[in-house]
Amino acid sequence: MKKQISAILSLAIAAGSLSLFPAAAADTLLHADFESGLDGWAARGTAKVAQITGTAASGTGAASVTERSESWCGIGLSLDTSVFKPGSAYSFSVSVSQKASPMAVHFKLSLQYSTDSGGGFPFGGSETYDCIAEGDAASGMWTKLSNPSYTIPANAKNPVLYIETEDSKADFFADEIIIAEEGGAVSTFSIGDADHSGSTDRKDVSALLNYLLTKSPDGVYADTADLDSSNALTASDLTLLKRQLS
């Protein structure tokens, strides 16, 4: 079973105190798959966060984020700067999905940090917010946000990695959150590889057909299955995929 390397994480308050991806590779520093819990991730703002099964980008578990009163209310994790060093670059990725909005929702994987000794998650204070990766998630689809080389600002203190939306307050799901050495762990999949298996074949046709019939997002990714670039998965995408394989 995939496991998060918990020794590299730290929450600001102890009481508060993501197959399609390989098990933790040698260059992986953090891997949250939500198979048996929240892996240390916590709610931001009014959001309610829970580990669920039955909806996942990989495996069976994911994090559910609900009751969001603002777009920034999501799910976050304080990063240990002895591991994730300010001034150093890392590879980041996360899979997100939503079923609450019929329109595509714009997601962001962001970093909150302070430049003094105050602030930090979940406290307030003077904070800076930076977008690491972003993308749109159509209803019922998993979308991968990734950046193979993001440098944590050299003056960053109390960094918090979190997932938010640009302006929507829709409930959402998150899975397969990975931080790795720069350039590592983030795979690039080709158009038509609907299930992110690394190759385009008849299994992608089956996965896309299953989505069209059941609207279950499990095992289908919008970034590679939306062949006609319509920002929605339709029979047109299935037709184009079949032509691609013929």
MARBA-3410 file (N, C-alpha, C, O; in Angstrom, 1 decimal):
246
0.8,-1.2,0.0,0.0,0.0,0.0,0.9,1.2,0.0,1.9,1.3,0.7 ~ 0.4,2.2,-0.8,1.2,3.5,-0.8,1.1,4.2,0.5,0.0,4.2,1.1 ~ 2.2,4.7,1.0,2.2,5.4,2.3,2.9,6.7,2.1,3.9,6.9,1.4 ~ 2.4,7.7,2.9,3.0,9.0,2.9,4.2,8.9,3.9,4.1,8.2,4.9 ~ 5.2,9.6,3.6,6.4,9.6,4.5,6.1,10.7,5.5,6.5,11.9,5.3
5.5,10.3,6.6,5.0,11.2,7.5,6.0,12.0,8.3,5.8,13.1,8.8 ~ 7.3,11.5,8.3,8.3,12.2,9.1,8.6,13.5,8.5,9.3,14.3,9.2 ~ 8.2,13.8,7.3,8.6,15.1,6.7,7.6,16.2,6.8,7.7,17.3,6.3 ~ 6.5,15.8,7.5,5.4,16.8,7.6,5.3,17.3,9.0,5.7,16.7,10.0 ~ 4.7,18.6,9.1,4.5,19.1,10.4,3.3,20.0,10.4,3.2,20.9,9.5
2.3,19.8,11.3,1.1,20.7,11.3,1.4,21.8,12.3,2.2,21.6,13.3 ~ 0.8,23.0,12.1,1.1,24.1,12.9,0.5,23.9,14.3,1.0,24.4,15.3 ~ -0.6,23.2,14.3,-1.3,22.8,15.6,-1.4,21.3,15.7,-2.1,20.7,14.9 ~ -0.8,20.7,16.6,-0.8,19.2,16.7,-2.2,18.7,16.9,-2.5,17.7,16.3 ~ -3.1,19.4,17.6,-4.4,19.0,17.8,-5.2,19.0,16.5,-6.2,18.3,16.4
-4.9,19.9,15.6,-5.6,20.0,14.3,-5.2,18.8,13.5,-5.5,18.1,12.5 ~ -4.3,18.9,14.7,-3.8,17.6,14.9,-4.0,17.5,16.4,-3.7,16.4,16.9 ~ -2.8,10.2,-2.7,-3.2,10.6,-4.1,-2.7,9.6,-4.7,-2.9,9.5,-5.9 ~ -2.3,0.7,-10.5,-2.5,2.1,-10.3,-2.1,3.0,-11.5,-1.4,2.6,-12.4 ~ -2.7,4.6,-11.3,-2.3,5.5,-12.3,-1.0,6.2,-12.0,-0.3,6.7,-12.8
-0.6,6.1,-10.7,0.7,6.6,-10.3,1.4,5.4,-9.6,0.8,4.6,-9.0 ~ 2.8,5.4,-9.8,3.5,4.4,-9.1,3.6,4.6,-7.6,3.4,5.7,-7.1 ~ 3.8,3.5,-6.9,4.1,3.6,-5.5,5.3,4.5,-5.3,6.1,4.6,-6.2 ~ 5.4,5.1,-4.1,6.4,6.2,-3.9,7.8,5.8,-4.6,8.4,4.9,-4.2 ~ 8.2,6.6,-5.6,9.4,6.5,-6.2,10.5,7.0,-5.4,10.3,7.6,-4.4
11.8,6.7,-5.8,12.9,7.1,-5.0,13.0,8.6,-4.8,13.5,9.1,-3.8 ~ 12.5,9.3,-5.8,12.6,10.8,-5.7,11.4,11.4,-5.1,11.3,12.7,-5.0 ~ 10.5,10.6,-4.6,9.3,11.2,-4.0,9.5,11.5,-2.5,10.0,10.7,-1.8 ~ 9.1,12.7,-2.2,9.3,13.2,-0.8,8.0,13.2,0.0,8.1,13.1,1.2 ~ 6.9,13.3,-0.7,5.6,13.3,-0.1,4.6,12.6,-1.0,4.6,13.0,-2.2
3.8,11.7,-0.5,2.8,11.1,-1.3,1.5,10.8,-0.5,1.5,9.9,0.3 ~ 0.5,11.7,-0.7,-0.7,11.5,0.1,-1.7,10.8,-0.9,-2.1,11.4,-1.9 ~ -2.2,9.6,-0.5,-3.1,8.9,-1.4,-4.5,8.7,-0.8,-5.4,8.3,-1.4 ~ -4.6,9.1,0.5,-5.9,9.1,1.2,-6.6,7.7,1.2,-7.8,7.6,1.2 ~ -5.8,6.7,1.2,-6.3,5.3,1.2,-6.9,4.9,2.6,-7.8,4.1,2.7
-6.2,5.4,3.7,-6.6,5.0,5.0,-6.8,6.2,6.0,-7.0,6.0,7.2 ~ -6.8,7.4,5.4,-6.9,8.6,6.3,-6.6,9.9,5.5,-6.5,9.8,4.3 ~ -6.5,11.0,6.3,-6.2,12.3,5.6,-4.7,12.6,5.5,-4.4,13.6,5.0 ~ -3.9,11.7,5.9,-2.4,11.8,5.7,-1.9,13.2,6.3,-0.9,13.7,5.7 ~ -2.6,13.7,7.3,-2.1,15.0,7.9,-2.7,16.2,7.3,-2.5,17.3,7.8
-3.5,16.1,6.2,-4.1,17.2,5.6,-5.3,17.7,6.4,-6.0,16.9,7.0 ~ -5.5,19.0,6.4,-6.6,19.6,7.3,-7.3,20.7,6.5,-6.9,21.2,5.5 ~ -8.5,21.0,7.1,-9.4,22.0,6.4,-8.9,23.4,6.6,-8.2,23.7,7.5 ~ -9.2,24.2,5.6,-8.9,25.7,5.7,-10.2,26.4,5.7,-11.1,26.1,5.0 ~ -10.3,27.4,6.6,-11.5,28.2,6.7,-12.7,27.4,7.1,-12.5,26.6,8.1
-13.8,27.6,6.5,-15.0,26.9,6.9,-15.2,25.5,6.4,-16.1,24.7,6.7 ~ -14.2,25.1,5.5,-14.3,23.8,4.8,-14.4,22.6,5.8,-13.8,22.7,6.9 ~ -15.1,21.6,5.4,-15.1,20.3,6.1,-14.4,19.3,5.2,-14.6,19.2,4.0 ~ -13.4,18.6,5.8,-12.6,17.7,5.1,-12.8,16.3,5.7,-12.8,16.1,6.9 ~ -12.9,15.3,4.8,-13.0,13.9,5.2,-12.4,13.0,4.2,-12.3,13.3,3.1
-11.9,11.8,4.7,-11.5,10.8,3.9,-12.7,9.9,3.4,-13.4,9.5,4.3 ~ -12.8,9.7,2.1,-13.9,8.9,1.6,-13.4,7.8,0.7,-12.2,7.8,0.3 ~ -14.3,6.8,0.5,-14.0,5.8,-0.5,-15.0,5.7,-1.6,-16.2,6.2,-1.4 ~ -14.7,5.1,-2.7,-15.7,5.0,-3.8,-15.5,6.1,-4.9,-15.9,5.9,-6.0 ~ -14.7,7.1,-4.6,-14.4,8.2,-5.6,-12.9,8.4,-5.4,-12.5,8.9,-4.4
-12.1,8.1,-6.4,-10.7,8.3,-6.3,-10.0,8.4,-7.7,-10.5,7.8,-8.6 ~ -8.9,9.0,-7.7,-8.1,9.1,-9.0,-7.3,7.8,-9.1,-7.1,7.4,-10.2 ~ -6.9,7.2,-8.0,-6.2,6.0,-8.0,-6.5,5.3,-6.7,-6.7,5.9,-5.6 ~ -6.6,4.0,-6.7,-7.0,3.2,-5.5,-8.5,3.4,-5.2,-9.3,3.5,-6.1 ~ -8.8,3.5,-3.9,-10.2,3.6,-3.6,-10.5,4.8,-2.7,-11.7,5.2,-2.6
-9.5,5.5,-2.2,-9.7,6.6,-1.3,-9.4,8.0,-1.9,-8.6,8.1,-2.8 ~ -10.0,9.0,-1.3,-9.7,10.4,-1.7,-10.1,11.3,-0.5,-10.8,10.8,0.4 ~ -9.8,12.6,-0.6,-10.2,13.5,0.4,-11.4,14.3,-0.2,-11.4,14.8,-1.3 ~ -12.4,14.4,0.6,-13.6,15.2,0.2,-13.6,16.6,0.9,-13.3,16.6,2.2 ~ -13.8,17.6,0.2,-13.8,19.0,0.7,-15.2,19.6,0.5,-15.6,19.9,-0.6
-15.9,19.9,1.6,-17.3,20.4,1.5,-17.5,21.7,2.3,-16.6,22.1,3.1 ~ -18.7,22.3,2.2,-19.1,23.4,3.1,-18.1,24.6,2.9,-17.7,25.2,3.9 ~ -17.7,24.9,1.7,-16.8,26.0,1.4,-17.5,27.3,1.3,-18.2,27.5,0.3 ~ -17.3,28.2,2.2,-17.9,29.5,2.2,-17.2,30.5,1.3,-17.8,31.5,0.8 ~ -15.9,30.2,1.0,-15.1,31.1,0.1,-14.2,30.2,-0.8,-14.0,29.0,-0.5
-13.7,30.8,-1.9,-13.0,30.0,-2.8,-11.6,29.5,-2.2,-11.2,28.4,-2.6 ~ -11.1,30.2,-1.2,-9.8,29.7,-0.6,-10.0,28.7,0.4,-9.1,28.0,0.9 ~ -11.3,28.4,0.8,-11.5,27.4,1.8,-11.4,26.0,1.2,-12.1,25.7,0.3 ~ -10.4,25.3,1.6,-10.1,24.0,0.9,-9.4,23.1,1.9,-9.8,22.9,3.0 ~ -8.3,22.5,1.4,-7.5,21.6,2.2,-6.0,21.9,2.1,-5.5,22.2,1.1
-5.3,21.9,3.3,-4.0,22.3,3.3,-3.1,21.5,4.2,-3.6,20.7,5.0 ~ -1.8,21.7,4.0,-0.8,20.9,4.8,0.4,21.8,5.1,1.0,22.4,4.1 ~ 0.9,22.0,6.3,2.1,22.7,6.6,3.3,21.9,6.2,3.3,20.7,6.4 ~ 4.2,22.5,5.5,5.4,21.8,5.0,6.6,22.0,6.0,6.8,23.1,6.5 ~ 7.4,21.0,6.2,8.6,21.0,7.0,9.7,21.6,6.2,10.2,21.0,5.2
10.2,22.8,6.6,11.2,23.5,5.8,12.6,22.8,5.9,13.6,23.2,5.2 ~ 12.7,21.8,6.8,14.0,21.1,6.9,14.1,20.1,5.7,15.1,19.6,5.4 ~ 12.9,19.8,5.1,12.8,18.9,4.0,12.5,19.7,2.7,13.2,19.5,1.7 ~ 11.5,20.5,2.8,11.1,21.3,1.6,11.8,22.7,1.8,11.2,23.6,2.4 ~ 13.0,22.8,1.4,13.9,24.0,1.7,13.5,25.2,0.9,13.5,25.1,-0.3
13.3,26.4,1.5,13.1,27.6,0.8,14.3,27.9,-0.1,15.5,27.7,0.3 ~ 14.0,28.3,-1.3,15.1,28.5,-2.3,15.4,27.3,-3.2,16.1,27.4,-4.1 ~ 14.8,26.2,-2.8,15.0,25.0,-3.6,13.7,24.7,-4.5,12.6,25.1,-4.1 ~ 13.9,24.0,-5.6,12.8,23.7,-6.5,12.4,22.2,-6.3,13.2,21.3,-6.1 ~ 11.1,22.0,-6.5,10.5,20.7,-6.3,9.4,20.5,-7.4,9.0,21.4,-8.0
9.1,19.2,-7.6,8.0,18.8,-8.5,6.7,18.6,-7.7,6.7,17.9,-6.7 ~ 5.6,19.2,-8.1,4.3,19.1,-7.4,3.3,18.6,-8.4,3.2,18.9,-9.5 ~ 2.4,17.8,-7.8,1.2,17.4,-8.6,0.1,16.9,-7.7,0.3,16.5,-6.6 ~ -1.2,17.1,-8.1,-2.4,16.7,-7.4,-3.5,16.4,-8.4,-3.5,17.1,-9.5 ~ -4.3,15.5,-8.1,-5.5,15.2,-9.0,-6.8,15.8,-8.2,-6.9,15.5,-7.0
-7.6,16.5,-8.9,-8.8,17.1,-8.4,-10.0,16.7,-9.2,-9.9,16.5,-10.4 ~ -11.2,16.7,-8.6,-12.4,16.4,-9.2,-13.6,17.1,-8.5,-13.5,17.4,-7.3 ~ -14.6,17.4,-9.3,-15.8,18.0,-8.7,-17.1,17.6,-9.4,-17.0,17.4,-10.6 ~ -18.1,17.4,-8.7,-19.4,17.0,-9.2,-20.5,18.1,-8.9,-21.7,17.9,-9.4 ~ -20.2,19.1,-8.2,-21.2,20.1,-7.7,-21.5,21.1,-8.7,-22.6,21.7,-8.7
-20.7,21.4,-9.7,-20.9,22.5,-10.7,-21.0,21.9,-12.1,-20.2,21.1,-12.5 ~ -22.1,22.3,-12.8,-22.2,21.8,-14.2,-21.2,22.4,-15.1,-20.8,21.9,-16.2 ~ -20.7,23.6,-14.7,-19.6,24.2,-15.4,-18.2,23.8,-14.9,-18.1,23.4,-13.7 ~ -17.2,23.9,-15.7,-15.9,23.6,-15.3,-15.4,24.5,-14.1,-15.8,25.7,-14.2 ~ -14.7,24.0,-13.2,-14.2,24.8,-12.0,-12.7,24.9,-12.2,-12.0,23.9,-12.5
-12.2,26.1,-12.0,-10.8,26.4,-12.1,-10.1,26.1,-10.7,-10.4,26.8,-9.8 ~ -9.2,25.2,-10.7,-8.5,24.8,-9.4,-7.1,25.4,-9.4,-6.5,25.6,-10.5 ~ -6.6,25.6,-8.2,-5.2,26.0,-8.0,-4.6,25.2,-6.9,-5.2,24.9,-5.9 ~ -3.4,24.8,-7.2,-2.5,24.2,-6.1,-1.6,25.4,-5.7,-0.8,25.8,-6.5 ~ -1.7,25.8,-4.5,-1.1,27.1,-4.1,-0.2,26.9,-2.9,-0.3,25.9,-2.2
0.7,27.9,-2.7,1.5,28.0,-1.5,1.3,29.3,-0.7,1.3,30.3,-1.3 ~ 1.0,29.1,0.5,0.8,30.3,1.4,2.1,30.3,2.3,2.5,29.3,2.8 ~ 2.7,31.5,2.5,3.8,31.6,3.4,3.9,33.0,3.9,3.4,33.9,3.4 ~ 4.7,33.1,5.0,4.9,34.4,5.6,6.4,34.7,5.4,7.2,33.8,5.2 ~ 6.8,36.0,5.6,8.2,36.4,5.4,8.8,36.9,6.8,9.8,37.4,6.9
8.0,36.6,7.9,8.5,36.9,9.2,8.1,35.7,10.1,7.7,34.6,9.5 ~ 8.3,35.8,11.3,8.1,34.6,12.2,6.7,34.4,12.6,6.4,33.3,13.1 ~ 5.8,35.3,12.2,4.4,35.1,12.5,3.7,34.4,11.4,4.3,33.9,10.5 ~ 2.4,34.3,11.5,1.6,33.7,10.4,1.7,32.2,10.4,2.0,31.6,11.5 ~ 1.4,31.6,9.3,1.5,30.2,9.2,0.1,29.6,9.4,-0.8,30.2,10.0
-0.1,28.4,8.8,-1.4,27.7,8.9,-1.5,27.1,10.2,-0.6,26.4,10.7 ~ -2.7,27.2,10.9,-3.9,27.8,10.4,-4.1,29.2,10.9,-5.2,29.7,10.9 ~ -3.0,29.9,11.3,-3.1,31.2,11.9,-3.3,32.2,10.7,-3.1,31.9,9.5 ~ -3.6,33.4,11.1,-3.7,34.5,10.1,-2.4,35.2,10.0,-1.3,34.6,10.0 ~ -2.5,36.6,9.9,-1.3,37.4,9.8,-1.0,37.8,8.4,-1.8,37.6,7.5
0.1,38.5,8.2,0.5,38.9,6.9,1.1,37.8,6.1,2.1,37.2,6.4 ~ 0.4,37.4,5.0,0.7,36.2,4.2,0.9,36.6,2.8,0.4,37.5,2.3 ~ 1.7,35.7,2.1,1.8,35.8,0.6,1.3,34.5,0.1,1.4,33.4,0.6 ~ 0.6,34.6,-1.1,0.0,33.5,-1.7,0.5,33.3,-3.2,0.5,34.3,-3.9 ~ 1.0,32.1,-3.5,1.6,31.9,-4.8,1.0,30.7,-5.5,0.8,29.6,-4.8
0.6,30.8,-6.8,0.1,29.6,-7.5,1.2,28.7,-8.0,2.1,29.2,-8.7 ~ 1.1,27.5,-7.7,2.1,26.5,-8.2,1.6,25.9,-9.5,2.4,25.7,-10.4 ~ 0.4,25.5,-9.5,-0.2,24.9,-10.7,-1.7,25.1,-10.7,-2.3,25.3,-9.7 ~ -2.3,25.1,-11.9,-3.7,25.4,-12.0,-4.3,24.7,-13.2,-3.6,24.3,-14.2 ~ -5.7,24.5,-13.2,-6.3,23.9,-14.4,-7.8,23.8,-14.1,-8.3,24.0,-13.0
-8.6,23.5,-15.2,-10.0,23.4,-15.1,-10.5,21.9,-14.9,-9.9,21.0,-15.5 ~ -11.4,21.7,-14.1,-12.0,20.3,-13.9,-13.5,20.4,-14.2,-14.3,21.0,-13.6 ~ -13.8,19.7,-15.3,-15.2,19.5,-15.7,-16.0,18.7,-14.7,-15.3,17.9,-14.0 ~ -17.3,18.8,-14.6,-18.1,18.0,-13.7,-17.9,16.5,-13.9,-18.0,16.0,-15.0 ~ -17.6,15.8,-12.8,-17.4,14.4,-12.9,-16.1,13.9,-13.4,-15.9,12.7,-13.7
-15.1,14.8,-13.6,-13.8,14.4,-14.2,-12.7,14.7,-13.3,-12.7,15.7,-12.5 ~ -11.7,13.8,-13.3,-10.4,14.0,-12.6,-9.5,14.8,-13.5,-9.3,14.5,-14.7 ~ -8.9,15.9,-12.9,-7.9,16.7,-13.6,-6.6,16.8,-12.8,-6.7,16.9,-11.6 ~ -5.5,16.6,-13.5,-4.2,16.7,-12.8,-3.6,18.1,-12.9,-3.4,18.6,-14.0 ~ -3.3,18.7,-11.8,-2.5,19.9,-11.7,-1.1,19.6,-11.4,-0.8,18.9,-10.5
-0.2,20.1,-12.2,1.2,19.7,-12.0,2.2,20.8,-12.4,1.9,21.6,-13.3 ~ 3.3,20.8,-11.8,4.4,21.7,-12.1,5.7,20.9,-11.8,6.0,20.7,-10.6 ~ 6.5,20.6,-12.8,7.7,19.8,-12.5,8.9,20.6,-11.9,9.8,20.0,-11.4 ~ 8.7,21.9,-11.8,9.8,22.7,-11.2,9.3,24.0,-10.6,9.1,25.0,-11.3 ~ 8.9,24.0,-9.4,8.5,25.2,-8.7,9.4,25.4,-7.5,9.7,24.5,-6.7
10.0,26.6,-7.4,10.9,27.0,-6.4,10.2,27.7,-5.2,9.5,28.7,-5.4 ~ 10.3,27.1,-4.1,9.8,27.7,-2.9,10.6,29.0,-2.6,11.8,28.9,-2.5 ~ 9.9,30.1,-2.5,10.6,31.4,-2.3,11.7,31.3,-1.2,11.4,30.7,-0.1 ~ 12.8,31.9,-1.4,13.9,31.8,-0.5,13.6,32.4,0.9,14.2,32.0,1.9 ~ 12.7,33.4,0.9,12.4,34.0,2.2,11.1,33.5,2.8,10.6,34.0,3.8
10.6,32.3,2.4,9.4,31.8,2.8,9.5,31.2,4.2,10.4,30.4,4.5 ~ 8.6,31.5,5.1,8.5,30.9,6.4,7.1,30.3,6.6,6.1,30.9,6.1 ~ 7.0,29.3,7.4,5.7,28.6,7.6,4.9,28.3,6.3,3.8,28.6,6.2 ~ 5.6,27.7,5.3,4.9,27.4,4.1,3.8,26.4,4.2,3.9,25.4,5.0 ~ 2.7,26.6,3.6,1.5,25.8,3.6,1.1,25.4,2.1,0.8,26.4,1.4
1.1,24.2,1.8,0.6,23.8,0.5,-0.9,23.6,0.6,-1.4,22.9,1.5 ~ -1.7,24.1,-0.3,-3.1,24.0,-0.2,-3.8,24.0,-1.6,-3.2,24.4,-2.6 ~ -5.0,23.5,-1.6,-5.8,23.4,-2.8,-7.0,24.3,-2.7,-7.7,24.3,-1.7 ~ -7.3,25.2,-3.7,-8.4,26.1,-3.7,-9.0,26.2,-5.1,-8.5,25.5,-6.0 ~ -10.0,27.0,-5.2,-10.5,27.3,-6.5,-10.4,28.8,-6.8,-10.2,29.6,-5.9
-10.5,29.2,-8.0,-10.4,30.6,-8.4,-11.5,31.4,-7.9,-11.3,32.5,-7.3 ~ -12.8,31.0,-8.1,-13.9,31.8,-7.6,-15.1,30.9,-7.2,-16.0,31.4,-6.5 ~ -15.1,29.6,-7.5,-16.2,28.7,-7.2,-16.1,28.3,-5.7,-15.0,28.2,-5.1 ~ -17.3,28.0,-5.1,-17.4,27.5,-3.8,-17.8,26.0,-3.8,-18.3,25.5,-2.8 ~ -17.7,25.4,-5.0,-18.2,24.0,-5.1,-17.4,23.0,-4.3,-16.2,23.2,-4.1
-18.1,22.0,-3.8,-17.4,20.9,-3.1,-16.5,20.2,-4.1,-16.7,20.2,-5.3 ~ -15.4,19.6,-3.6,-14.5,18.9,-4.5,-13.8,17.8,-3.8,-13.9,17.6,-2.6 ~ -13.1,17.0,-4.6,-12.3,15.9,-4.2,-10.8,16.1,-4.5,-10.5,16.7,-5.6 ~ -9.9,15.6,-3.7,-8.5,15.6,-4.0,-7.9,14.3,-3.8,-8.3,13.5,-2.9 ~ -6.9,13.9,-4.6,-6.2,12.6,-4.5,-4.8,12.7,-5.1,-4.5,13.6,-5.8
-4.0,11.8,-4.7,-2.7,11.6,-5.3,-1.9,12.9,-5.3,-1.5,13.4,-6.3 ~ -1.6,13.4,-4.1,-0.8,14.6,-3.9,0.6,14.2,-3.8,1.0,13.5,-2.8 ~ 1.5,14.7,-4.7,2.9,14.2,-4.7,3.8,15.4,-4.8,3.6,16.3,-5.6 ~ 4.8,15.4,-3.9,5.9,16.3,-4.0,7.2,15.5,-4.2,7.4,14.5,-3.5 ~ 8.0,15.8,-5.2,9.2,15.0,-5.5,10.4,16.0,-5.8,10.2,17.2,-5.8
11.5,15.4,-5.9,12.7,16.1,-6.3,12.4,16.8,-7.7,11.5,16.3,-8.5 ~ 13.0,17.9,-8.0,12.7,18.7,-9.2,12.7,17.8,-10.4,13.7,17.1,-10.6 ~ 11.7,17.9,-11.2,11.6,17.1,-12.4,11.1,15.7,-12.3,11.0,15.0,-13.3 ~ 11.0,15.2,-11.0,10.6,13.8,-10.8,9.1,13.7,-10.5,8.4,14.6,-10.2 ~ 8.6,12.4,-10.6,7.3,12.0,-10.2,6.1,12.6,-11.0,5.0,12.1,-10.8
6.3,13.6,-11.8,5.2,14.2,-12.6,5.3,13.6,-14.0,6.3,14.0,-14.7 ~ 4.4,12.8,-14.4,4.4,12.2,-15.7,3.6,13.0,-16.7,2.6,13.6,-16.3 ~ 4.0,13.0,-17.9,3.3,13.7,-19.0,2.6,12.7,-19.8,3.2,11.8,-20.4 ~ 1.2,12.7,-19.9,0.5,11.7,-20.6,0.0,12.4,-22.0,-0.3,13.5,-22.0 ~ -0.1,11.5,-23.0,-0.4,12.0,-24.3,-2.0,12.1,-24.5,-2.7,11.4,-23.8
-2.4,12.9,-25.4,-3.8,13.0,-25.7,-4.3,11.7,-26.2,-3.8,11.1,-27.1 ~ -5.4,11.2,-25.6,-6.0,9.9,-25.9,-5.7,8.9,-24.8,-6.4,7.8,-24.8 ~ -4.7,9.1,-24.0,-4.4,8.2,-22.9,-5.4,8.6,-21.8,-5.0,9.1,-20.7 ~ -6.6,8.2,-21.9,-7.7,8.7,-21.1,-7.6,8.2,-19.6,-8.0,8.8,-18.7 ~ -6.9,7.0,-19.4,-6.8,6.5,-18.1,-5.4,6.7,-17.5,-5.1,6.2,-16.4
-4.6,7.5,-18.2,-3.2,7.8,-17.6,-2.4,6.5,-17.3,-1.7,6.5,-16.3 ~ -2.5,5.6,-18.2,-1.8,4.3,-18.1,-0.4,4.4,-18.7,0.5,3.6,-18.4 ~ -0.1,5.5,-19.5,1.1,5.6,-20.1,1.1,5.2,-21.6,2.1,5.4,-22.3 ~ 0.0,4.6,-22.0,-0.2,4.3,-23.4,-1.6,4.4,-23.9,-2.5,4.4,-23.0 ~ -1.8,4.6,-25.1,-3.2,4.8,-25.7,-3.6,3.5,-26.3,-3.0,3.1,-27.3
-4.7,2.9,-25.8,-5.1,1.6,-26.3,-6.6,1.4,-26.1,-7.3,2.4,-25.7 ~ -7.1,0.2,-26.3,-8.5,-0.1,-26.2,-9.0,0.1,-24.8,-10.2,0.3,-24.6 ~ -8.1,0.0,-23.8,-8.6,0.2,-22.4,-9.0,1.7,-22.2,-9.9,2.0,-21.4 ~ -8.4,2.6,-23.0,-8.9,4.0,-22.9,-10.3,4.2,-23.5,-11.1,4.9,-22.9 ~ -10.6,3.4,-24.5,-11.9,3.5,-25.1,-12.9,2.9,-24.1,-14.0,3.5,-23.9
-12.6,1.9,-23.4,-13.5,1.3,-22.4,-13.7,2.2,-21.2,-14.8,2.4,-20.7 ~ -12.6,2.9,-20.8,-12.7,3.8,-19.7,-13.6,5.0,-20.0,-14.4,5.5,-19.2 ~ -13.4,5.6,-21.2,-14.2,6.7,-21.6,-15.6,6.3,-21.8,-16.5,7.1,-21.5 ~ -15.9,5.2,-22.4,-17.2,4.7,-22.6,-17.9,4.5,-21.3,-19.1,4.8,-21.1 ~ -17.2,3.9,-20.3,-17.8,3.7,-19.0,-18.2,5.1,-18.4,-19.2,5.2,-17.7
-17.3,6.1,-18.5,-17.7,7.4,-18.0,-18.9,8.0,-18.7,-19.8,8.5,-18.0 ~ -19.0,7.8,-20.0,-20.2,8.4,-20.7,-21.5,7.7,-20.3,-22.6,8.3,-20.3 ~ -21.4,6.4,-19.9,-22.6,5.6,-19.5,-22.9,5.8,-18.1,-24.1,5.8,-17.7 ~ -21.9,6.0,-17.2,-22.2,6.0,-15.8,-21.9,7.3,-15.1,-22.4,7.6,-14.0 ~ -21.2,8.2,-15.8,-20.7,9.5,-15.3,-19.8,9.3,-14.0,-19.7,10.3,-13.3
-19.3,8.2,-13.9,-18.3,7.9,-12.8,-16.9,8.4,-13.3,-16.5,7.9,-14.3 ~ -16.3,9.3,-12.6,-15.0,9.8,-13.0,-13.8,8.9,-12.7,-12.7,9.2,-13.2 ~ -14.0,7.9,-12.0,-12.9,7.0,-11.6,-12.2,6.4,-12.8,-12.8,5.8,-13.7 ~ -10.9,6.7,-12.9,-10.1,6.1,-14.0,-10.1,6.8,-15.3,-9.5,6.3,-16.2 ~ -10.7,8.1,-15.3,-10.7,8.9,-16.5,-10.2,10.3,-16.2,-10.6,10.9,-15.2
-9.3,10.8,-17.1,-8.7,12.1,-16.8,-9.1,13.1,-18.0,-8.9,12.7,-19.2 ~ -9.6,14.2,-17.6,-10.1,15.2,-18.6,-9.0,15.7,-19.5,-9.2,16.0,-20.6 ~ -7.8,15.9,-18.9,-6.7,16.5,-19.6,-6.3,15.7,-20.9,-5.7,16.3,-21.8 ~ -6.5,14.4,-20.9,-6.1,13.6,-22.0,-7.3,12.9,-22.7,-7.2,12.4,-23.8 ~ -8.5,13.0,-22.1,-9.7,12.3,-22.7,-10.5,13.3,-23.5,-11.4,12.9,-24.3
-10.3,14.6,-23.3,-11.1,15.7,-24.0,-10.4,15.9,-25.3,-9.8,17.0,-25.5 ~ -10.6,15.0,-26.2,-9.9,15.1,-27.5,-10.3,16.3,-28.4,-9.5,16.8,-29.2 ~ -11.6,16.7,-28.2,-12.1,17.8,-29.1,-11.9,19.1,-28.4,-12.4,20.1,-28.9 ~ -11.3,19.2,-27.2,-11.0,20.4,-26.5,-12.3,21.2,-26.2,-12.3,22.5,-26.3 ~ -13.4,20.5,-25.9,-14.7,21.2,-25.7,-14.9,21.5,-24.2,-15.9,22.1,-23.8
-13.9,21.1,-23.4,-14.0,21.3,-21.9,-15.1,20.4,-21.3,-15.7,20.7,-20.2 ~ -15.5,19.3,-22.0,-16.5,18.4,-21.5,-16.2,17.1,-22.3,-15.8,17.1,-23.4 ~ -16.5,16.0,-21.6,-16.4,14.7,-22.2,-17.7,14.2,-22.8,-18.7,14.1,-22.1 ~ -17.7,14.0,-24.1,-18.9,13.6,-24.9,-18.6,12.5,-25.8,-17.5,12.0,-25.9 ~ -19.7,12.1,-26.6,-19.5,11.0,-27.5,-18.5,11.4,-28.6,-17.9,10.5,-29.3
-18.4,12.7,-28.9,-17.4,13.2,-29.9,-16.0,12.8,-29.5,-15.2,12.4,-30.4 ~ -15.7,12.8,-28.2,-14.3,12.4,-27.8,-14.1,10.9,-28.0,-13.0,10.5,-28.4 ~ -15.2,10.2,-27.7,-15.1,8.7,-27.9,-14.9,8.4,-29.4,-14.1,7.5,-29.7 ~ -15.6,9.1,-30.3,-15.4,8.9,-31.7,-14.0,9.2,-32.2,-13.4,8.5,-32.9 ~ -13.4,10.3,-31.7,-12.1,10.8,-32.0,-11.1,9.8,-31.5,-10.1,9.5,-32.2
-11.3,9.2,-30.3,-10.4,8.3,-29.7,-10.3,7.0,-30.6,-9.3,6.4,-30.8 ~ -11.5,6.5,-31.0,-11.6,5.3,-31.8,-10.9,5.5,-33.1,-10.2,4.6,-33.6 ~ -11.0,6.7,-33.7,-10.3,7.0,-35.0,-8.8,7.0,-34.8,-8.1,6.6,-35.6 ~ -8.4,7.6,-33.6,-7.0,7.6,-33.3,-6.4,6.2,-33.2,-5.2,6.0,-33.6 ~ -7.1,5.3,-32.8,-6.6,3.9,-32.6,-6.8,3.0,-33.9,-6.3,1.9,-34.0
-7.6,3.5,-34.8,-7.9,2.7,-36.0,-6.7,2.7,-37.0,-6.8,2.1,-38.1
END
